[in-house]
């Protein structure tokens, strides 16, 4: 069934006047001149738990202080419905960040929720030492969506675990040790993956990155060679010849850098680098943690946008629509190298997560979320580029599908990051009912990566809020 007739049946424009009244009341801003959220007839159950101040106090006392929250006055979220979130008072927000690019189908998507609930009532955990239908069926359904000989899956619990496994597989299979990674990259925060990061803001001052060589970031906006993928590829060749034994284990990259600020790779970059890497004895790893499952719109997997087929693919976030899941998909030959020793993941591919993962794959197909990402993403990009013409502070609008970055600068010539202004817009947008992401090395990029059920009406609201917030600087 189509997206609008099924997944968004309860959150569409054109609802009755009474629903419009509720939507207005449930919005954070009630000003007549402020942008108004599209109507939605979902009413969350009344929240009866501790108030926000008490929760904030408990969090400060009992949770590690490294766990930060957005906003000066943090939002307390108690309910979600498709592309919307609700606070403890029932106020509604448009979620343009999808729980850090994790909610692919929509919050509490009915089909995904039903699959998780049914499996949880029957069997929650077995481990892989016993047979279970869910993990086996899920592995087939997931790998059926992969190109080439990417036909073997290994399930884990997060993107960090998936990239850990990918690095291990690469080193075991090739017999080489050096890893090539991009500056500005983000692949997780485990001991191993922290070494591949190209962002100092996420790196602790501990021994890390043994054997990792960082190459120039092929950033079309800020990079040394603009959008010339071939020039950046020459740097990879130079690093192999000057900083390694001449042989490498792998090249790892995102297709569009997520935490780094929704940065797409320069045109033609990956085909050349994959060729160089394989000539040096390495394998190619595609980190699809954020770009996978149709988010780019034109393709199901981000790497397909550059016309390449990797040797190892890592998955997480949108794979489970919020479930703690990850996966590594590779060829039978590479997968076999792991069998030389015992290896085990207690929770990876457990029945509940596998059932949820299967439901996510089906929902993406049934709700036509990939095509929706393409259509709504293009519509939103056009609107953002029009805002760029109006507001000089918008230095760059980039991305693909529903993975978009908007970089804010003080001066378009110098590209000096507009850090303070970004925070002001960010806070104002929240007050108006829009939850954005932000990132980039300088913290000056809005990361717009909503649930893929996002509509054109939602896009219109986002554009109005950004225009309104920027105009009030």
C-alpha positions as CSV (number, residue, x, y, z in Angstrom):
1,X,0.0,0.0,0.0
2,X,1.2,3.5,-0.8
3,X,2.8,5.7,1.8
4,X,0.1,8.3,2.0
5,X,-2.8,5.8,2.2
6,X,-1.2,3.6,4.9
7,X,1.8,4.8,6.9
8,X,0.7,8.4,7.1
9,X,-3.1,7.8,7.4
10,X,-3.2,9.7,10.7
11,X,-0.8,12.6,9.9
12,X,-1.9,14.2,6.7
13,X,-2.9,17.7,5.7
14,X,-6.5,18.2,5.0
15,X,-7.8,16.9,8.3
16,X,-11.0,18.2,9.9
17,X,-11.0,21.7,11.4
18,X,-11.1,20.2,14.9
19,X,-7.8,18.4,14.1
20,X,-6.3,21.6,13.0
21,X,-7.3,23.2,16.3
22,X,-5.7,20.3,18.2
23,X,-2.5,20.5,16.1
24,X,-2.2,24.2,16.8
25,X,-2.7,23.7,20.5
26,X,-0.2,20.9,20.6
27,X,2.5,22.9,18.8
28,X,5.2,24.6,20.9
29,X,4.6,28.0,19.5
30,X,1.1,29.5,19.4
31,X,2.0,32.8,17.8
32,X,-0.3,33.7,14.9
33,X,2.7,34.7,12.8
34,X,4.8,31.7,13.6
35,X,4.9,28.7,11.2
36,X,2.3,26.1,12.0
37,X,2.8,22.3,12.0
38,X,0.8,20.3,9.5
39,X,-2.3,18.8,11.2
40,X,-2.1,15.3,12.8
41,X,-4.9,13.5,14.5
42,X,-2.7,11.3,16.7
43,X,-3.2,12.1,20.3
44,X,-0.6,10.6,22.7
45,X,-1.7,9.0,25.9
46,X,-1.5,11.3,29.0
47,X,2.0,11.2,30.5
48,X,1.8,10.4,34.3
49,X,5.5,10.0,35.1
50,X,8.0,12.3,36.9
51,X,8.2,15.9,35.5
52,X,11.1,17.1,33.4
53,X,13.0,18.7,36.2
54,X,13.0,15.5,38.2
55,X,14.1,13.5,35.2
56,X,16.9,16.0,34.5
57,X,18.1,15.7,38.1
58,X,18.1,11.9,37.9
59,X,20.0,12.0,34.7
60,X,22.6,14.3,36.1
61,X,23.0,12.2,39.2
62,X,23.0,8.7,37.7
63,X,24.0,8.9,34.0
64,X,27.6,9.4,32.8
65,X,28.2,13.2,32.2
66,X,29.5,12.4,28.7
67,X,25.9,11.7,27.7
68,X,24.9,15.2,26.6
69,X,21.5,16.6,25.6
70,X,20.5,19.1,23.0
71,X,19.2,22.6,23.8
72,X,19.6,25.0,26.6
73,X,16.2,24.0,27.8
74,X,16.1,20.3,26.9
75,X,13.1,18.6,25.4
76,X,11.6,15.6,27.2
77,X,10.2,13.2,24.7
78,X,7.6,10.7,25.9
79,X,5.8,9.6,22.7
80,X,6.4,9.3,18.9
81,X,4.1,8.8,15.9
82,X,5.7,8.4,12.5
83,X,7.5,11.7,11.7
84,X,6.3,13.4,15.0
85,X,7.5,13.4,18.6
86,X,5.6,14.5,21.7
87,X,6.8,15.9,25.0
88,X,5.3,15.3,28.4
89,X,2.7,17.9,27.9
90,X,1.5,16.5,24.6
91,X,3.2,19.2,22.6
92,X,4.1,18.0,19.1
93,X,7.4,18.4,17.3
94,X,8.4,17.6,13.7
95,X,11.4,15.2,13.9
96,X,13.9,16.2,11.2
97,X,16.7,14.1,12.7
98,X,15.1,10.7,13.2
99,X,16.9,9.9,16.5
100,X,20.2,10.6,14.8
101,X,19.2,9.0,11.5
102,X,17.9,5.9,13.1
103,X,14.1,5.9,12.7
104,X,13.8,5.0,9.1
105,X,10.1,4.1,8.7
106,X,8.6,6.3,11.4
107,X,8.3,6.4,15.1
108,X,6.2,3.5,16.4
109,X,5.5,2.4,12.9
110,X,2.5,0.0,13.3
111,X,3.8,-2.9,11.2
112,X,7.2,-2.8,12.9
113,X,5.7,-2.5,16.3
114,X,3.4,-5.4,15.6
115,X,6.2,-7.6,14.5
116,X,8.3,-6.8,17.5
117,X,5.4,-7.3,19.9
118,X,4.4,-10.7,18.4
119,X,7.9,-12.1,18.5
120,X,8.6,-10.7,22.0
121,X,5.5,-12.5,23.2
122,X,6.7,-15.8,21.7
123,X,10.5,-15.9,22.2
124,X,12.9,-13.1,23.0
125,X,16.3,-14.7,23.1
126,X,18.0,-17.9,22.2
127,X,21.6,-17.0,21.0
128,X,22.9,-18.5,17.7
129,X,23.9,-21.8,19.2
130,X,20.3,-22.9,18.5
131,X,18.3,-22.6,15.3
132,X,15.7,-20.0,14.9
133,X,13.6,-19.0,11.9
134,X,13.8,-15.2,12.3
135,X,17.6,-14.7,12.0
136,X,17.9,-17.1,9.0
137,X,15.0,-15.6,7.1
138,X,16.3,-12.1,7.9
139,X,19.8,-12.8,6.7
140,X,18.4,-14.0,3.3
141,X,16.0,-11.1,3.0
142,X,18.7,-8.6,3.8
143,X,21.4,-10.0,1.6
144,X,18.9,-10.4,-1.3
145,X,18.9,-6.6,-1.4
146,X,22.7,-6.5,-1.9
147,X,24.5,-6.4,-5.3
148,X,27.2,-8.8,-6.5
149,X,28.4,-11.5,-4.2
150,X,27.6,-9.8,-0.9
151,X,25.6,-12.7,0.4
152,X,26.7,-13.5,4.0
153,X,25.6,-11.5,7.0
154,X,26.9,-11.3,10.6
155,X,24.6,-9.6,13.1
156,X,25.8,-7.3,15.9
157,X,24.2,-4.6,18.1
158,X,25.5,-1.2,16.7
159,X,27.4,0.6,14.0
160,X,30.6,0.6,16.1
161,X,30.4,-3.2,16.5
162,X,29.8,-3.5,12.8
163,X,32.8,-1.4,11.8
164,X,34.9,-3.3,14.4
165,X,34.0,-6.5,12.7
166,X,34.7,-5.1,9.2
167,X,38.2,-4.0,10.2
168,X,38.9,-7.4,11.7
169,X,37.6,-9.3,8.6
170,X,39.7,-7.1,6.3
171,X,42.9,-7.7,8.2
172,X,42.3,-11.5,8.5
173,X,41.4,-11.9,4.8
174,X,44.2,-9.8,3.3
175,X,46.9,-10.5,5.8
176,X,47.7,-6.8,5.8
177,X,47.3,-4.4,8.7
178,X,47.0,-0.8,7.4
179,X,43.6,0.8,7.1
180,X,42.9,3.9,5.0
181,X,40.2,6.3,6.3
182,X,39.0,9.7,5.5
183,X,39.6,12.9,7.4
184,X,36.2,14.1,8.8
185,X,35.0,10.5,9.0
186,X,33.0,9.0,11.7
187,X,32.8,5.2,12.2
188,X,32.0,4.7,15.9
189,X,33.5,5.1,19.3
190,X,34.9,1.7,20.2
191,X,38.7,1.4,20.8
192,X,39.2,0.2,17.2
193,X,36.8,2.5,15.4
194,X,37.9,5.6,17.3
195,X,41.2,5.3,15.5
196,X,39.5,5.7,12.1
197,X,37.7,8.9,13.1
198,X,38.7,12.0,11.4
199,X,37.2,14.4,13.9
200,X,39.2,15.5,17.0
201,X,36.0,16.2,18.9
202,X,35.3,12.5,19.3
203,X,38.8,11.3,20.0
204,X,40.1,10.7,23.5
205,X,43.8,11.2,24.3
206,X,44.5,7.4,24.6
207,X,46.5,5.1,22.3
208,X,44.4,4.6,19.2
209,X,44.6,4.3,15.4
210,X,47.4,1.8,15.1
211,X,47.8,1.2,11.4
212,X,45.2,3.8,10.4
213,X,46.2,6.3,7.7
214,X,44.0,9.2,7.1
215,X,43.7,10.6,3.6
216,X,42.4,13.9,2.3
217,X,38.6,14.3,2.6
218,X,37.0,14.6,-0.9
219,X,34.8,17.4,0.3
220,X,33.4,19.4,-2.7
221,X,32.7,22.5,-0.5
222,X,35.7,22.8,1.7
223,X,38.2,20.3,0.2
224,X,41.5,21.3,-1.4
225,X,40.5,20.0,-4.8
226,X,36.8,20.9,-4.8
227,X,34.7,18.3,-6.6
228,X,37.6,16.7,-8.4
229,X,37.5,13.1,-7.3
230,X,40.5,12.1,-9.3
231,X,42.8,14.6,-7.5
232,X,41.8,13.3,-4.1
233,X,42.3,9.7,-5.3
234,X,45.9,10.6,-6.1
235,X,46.4,11.5,-2.5
236,X,45.3,7.9,-1.5
237,X,47.9,6.5,-3.9
238,X,50.5,8.8,-2.4
239,X,49.7,7.7,1.2
240,X,49.9,4.1,0.3
241,X,53.4,4.6,-1.2
242,X,54.7,6.8,1.5
243,X,53.0,5.7,4.8
244,X,52.4,2.0,4.4
245,X,54.4,-1.1,3.4
246,X,52.8,-0.7,0.0
247,X,50.0,-3.1,1.0
248,X,46.8,-2.2,2.9
249,X,44.0,-4.2,4.5
250,X,41.2,-1.9,3.6
251,X,39.8,1.5,2.7
252,X,36.7,2.5,4.7
253,X,34.4,5.4,4.1
254,X,30.8,6.6,4.3
255,X,29.3,7.7,1.0
256,X,27.9,10.8,2.6
257,X,29.6,11.7,5.8
258,X,27.1,11.8,8.6
259,X,28.5,13.2,11.8
260,X,31.0,15.2,9.7
261,X,28.1,17.3,8.4
262,X,26.3,15.5,5.6
263,X,29.3,15.8,3.3
264,X,29.0,13.9,0.0
265,X,32.2,12.6,-1.6
266,X,33.5,14.3,-4.7
267,X,32.2,12.9,-8.0
268,X,34.1,9.8,-9.3
269,X,36.1,9.4,-6.1
270,X,35.1,6.0,-4.9
271,X,35.6,4.1,-8.2
272,X,39.2,5.3,-8.4
273,X,40.0,4.7,-4.8
274,X,38.4,1.2,-4.8
275,X,40.7,0.4,-7.7
276,X,43.8,1.8,-6.0
277,X,42.9,-0.1,-2.8
278,X,42.4,-3.4,-4.5
279,X,45.7,-3.0,-6.4
280,X,47.4,-2.6,-3.0
281,X,45.9,-5.9,-1.8
282,X,43.1,-4.3,0.3
283,X,39.3,-4.7,0.4
284,X,36.8,-1.9,0.3
285,X,34.4,-1.2,3.2
286,X,31.2,0.8,2.7
287,X,29.9,2.3,6.0
288,X,26.1,2.4,5.3
289,X,25.1,3.1,8.8
290,X,23.4,6.3,7.9
291,X,23.1,6.2,4.1
292,X,21.5,2.7,3.7
293,X,18.0,1.4,3.3
294,X,16.8,3.9,0.6
295,X,17.6,7.1,2.4
296,X,19.4,8.6,-0.6
297,X,16.3,8.1,-2.7
298,X,17.9,7.2,-6.0
299,X,19.4,4.0,-4.7
300,X,18.8,1.5,-1.8
301,X,22.5,1.8,-0.7
302,X,24.6,4.9,-0.7
303,X,27.6,3.3,-2.4
304,X,25.4,2.6,-5.4
305,X,25.3,6.4,-6.0
306,X,29.0,6.3,-7.0
307,X,28.6,3.1,-9.1
308,X,30.8,0.8,-6.9
309,X,30.3,-2.5,-5.2
310,X,32.3,-2.9,-1.9
311,X,33.7,-6.0,-0.4
312,X,32.2,-5.4,3.0
313,X,29.2,-3.4,4.0
314,X,28.4,-2.2,7.5
315,X,24.8,-1.4,8.6
316,X,23.1,-0.1,11.7
317,X,20.8,2.8,12.8
318,X,17.9,2.6,10.2
319,X,18.3,-1.1,10.0
320,X,16.0,-1.6,12.9
321,X,13.9,1.7,13.1
322,X,15.3,2.2,16.6
323,X,16.1,-1.3,17.7
324,X,19.7,-1.8,18.9
325,X,20.9,-3.6,15.7
326,X,23.8,-3.7,13.3
327,X,25.1,-6.0,10.6
328,X,28.1,-6.8,8.5
329,X,27.5,-8.1,5.0
330,X,30.3,-9.5,2.9
331,X,31.3,-12.2,0.4
332,X,31.4,-15.9,1.4
333,X,35.2,-15.9,0.9
334,X,35.8,-13.0,3.3
335,X,33.3,-14.3,5.8
336,X,35.1,-17.7,5.9
337,X,38.2,-16.1,7.4
338,X,36.3,-15.5,10.7
339,X,35.8,-19.3,11.1
340,X,39.5,-19.9,11.8
341,X,38.7,-19.2,15.5
342,X,35.6,-19.2,17.7
343,X,33.6,-16.0,17.4
344,X,30.3,-15.1,19.1
345,X,27.9,-12.2,19.6
346,X,25.4,-12.8,22.5
347,X,22.6,-10.5,21.3
348,X,23.3,-10.1,17.6
349,X,20.4,-11.3,15.4
350,X,18.2,-12.2,18.4
351,X,14.7,-13.2,17.5
352,X,13.0,-9.9,18.4
353,X,15.6,-7.7,16.5
354,X,15.5,-10.1,13.5
355,X,11.7,-9.9,13.4
356,X,11.8,-6.1,13.7
357,X,14.5,-5.9,11.0
358,X,12.4,-8.0,8.6
359,X,9.4,-5.7,9.3
360,X,11.5,-2.7,8.5
361,X,12.6,-4.1,5.1
362,X,8.9,-4.8,4.3
363,X,7.7,-1.4,5.5
364,X,10.3,0.3,3.3
365,X,8.9,-1.6,0.3
366,X,5.2,-1.4,1.2
367,X,5.3,2.3,2.1
368,X,7.5,3.2,-0.9
369,X,9.9,5.0,1.4
370,X,12.9,5.0,-1.0
371,X,10.9,6.8,-3.7
372,X,9.4,9.1,-1.1
373,X,12.9,10.0,0.0
374,X,13.8,10.8,-3.6
375,X,10.7,12.9,-4.3
376,X,10.5,14.8,-0.9
377,X,14.2,15.1,-0.7
378,X,14.4,16.8,-4.1
379,X,11.5,19.1,-3.1
380,X,13.2,20.0,0.1
381,X,16.6,20.6,-1.5
382,X,15.0,23.0,-4.0
383,X,13.4,24.9,-1.1
384,X,16.6,25.0,0.8
385,X,18.5,26.3,-2.2
386,X,15.9,29.0,-2.6
387,X,16.5,30.0,1.1
388,X,20.2,30.1,0.3
389,X,19.5,32.7,-2.3
390,X,17.7,34.8,0.3
391,X,20.1,34.4,3.2
392,X,23.8,34.9,2.8
393,X,24.5,33.0,6.0
394,X,23.7,29.7,4.2
395,X,27.0,28.8,2.6
396,X,26.2,25.4,1.2
397,X,23.2,23.1,0.7
398,X,24.1,19.5,-0.1
399,X,23.1,15.9,0.1
400,X,20.9,13.4,-1.5
401,X,17.4,12.2,-0.8
402,X,16.5,12.7,2.8
403,X,20.2,13.0,3.9
404,X,20.8,16.8,3.7
405,X,23.3,19.2,5.2
406,X,22.9,23.0,5.4
407,X,26.2,24.7,6.3
408,X,26.1,28.1,7.9
409,X,28.9,30.6,7.4
410,X,29.7,34.2,8.3
411,X,31.1,35.0,4.9
412,X,30.7,33.0,1.7
413,X,34.1,33.9,0.4
414,X,36.1,32.9,3.5
415,X,33.6,30.3,4.6
416,X,34.2,31.2,8.2
417,X,31.8,28.9,10.3
418,X,28.8,30.7,11.8
419,X,28.9,28.7,15.0
420,X,27.0,31.1,17.3
421,X,24.3,31.8,14.7
422,X,23.8,28.1,14.1
423,X,23.1,27.6,17.8
424,X,20.6,30.5,17.8
425,X,18.7,29.1,14.8
426,X,18.8,25.6,16.3
427,X,17.2,26.8,19.5
428,X,14.6,29.0,17.8
429,X,13.6,26.1,15.5
430,X,13.0,23.9,18.5
431,X,10.8,26.6,20.1
432,X,8.8,26.6,16.8
433,X,8.3,22.9,16.8
434,X,11.1,21.7,14.6
435,X,13.9,19.3,15.9
436,X,17.0,19.5,13.7
437,X,20.3,17.8,13.9
438,X,23.6,19.6,13.8
439,X,27.2,18.6,13.3
440,X,30.3,19.0,11.2
441,X,33.8,19.6,12.6
442,X,32.8,23.2,13.5
443,X,29.3,22.5,14.6
444,X,27.9,24.8,11.9
445,X,25.9,22.3,9.8
446,X,22.3,21.5,10.1
447,X,21.8,17.8,9.6
448,X,18.3,17.2,8.1
449,X,17.7,13.5,8.1
450,X,14.1,12.8,9.1
451,X,12.1,9.6,9.1
452,X,11.6,8.6,5.5
453,X,7.8,9.0,5.8
454,X,8.5,12.8,5.8
455,X,6.0,14.6,3.5
456,X,6.1,17.7,1.3
457,X,3.9,19.4,3.9
458,X,6.5,18.6,6.5
459,X,9.2,20.0,4.2
460,X,7.2,23.3,3.8
461,X,7.0,23.6,7.6
462,X,10.7,23.0,7.9
463,X,11.5,25.7,5.3
464,X,9.1,28.2,6.9
465,X,10.8,27.6,10.3
466,X,14.3,28.0,9.0
467,X,13.4,31.1,7.1
468,X,11.6,32.6,10.1
469,X,14.5,31.6,12.5
470,X,17.2,33.0,10.2
471,X,15.3,36.2,9.6
472,X,15.2,36.8,13.4
473,X,18.9,36.7,13.8
